[in-house]
Amino acid sequence: MRTDITRRKQLEQELTRLATTDSLTGLPNRRSFADRAETEIRRARRYDRPLALPPAGPSQVSGTRRA
């Protein structure tokens, strides 16, 4: 017995996109940014390579300000 899971996979991808991007800008949200930064920091350490990250958090990078 086979079940077509195409629709389910599409919904999962949409949920992932909604959970990782800012709905206004379409840029990675703070959590996604932090996850990606951590991954790159680990990669740089593993391969003993230099790493440059933006000096500001994602809200400053995207041009928004917090009060």
Summary of the structure (lengths in Angstrom):
residues: 67
radius of gyration: 16.8
end to end distance: 56.3
largest distance: 56.3
contacts: 119
relative contact order: 0.12
helix: 54%
strand: 3%
